[in-house]
């Protein structure tokens, strides 16, 4: 069985936290984002083929929390597609 390609790197970013910080993040992030814990879990495990995307303000809040660029919330394949789209717009 192959590993699913998650749309967002939230699972990875959360796992980089210390255990205590992970537990706090899992409890507080949904509250800070104004969403339910089940919605937050849905976002963590969204597969790459899902049409759903994060609201822009949520993307910014998450990138600030994890201290990464907003594009780094997405998985690597999506990051490449975004960069290719930006490059084609610049031509």
Secondary structure, DSSP 8 states (H G I E B T S, - for coil): -----BSBSHHHHHHTS-HHHHHHHHHHHHHHHT--HHHHHHHHT-BTT-S----HHHHHHHHHHHTS-GGGGB-HHHHHHHHHHHHHHH-
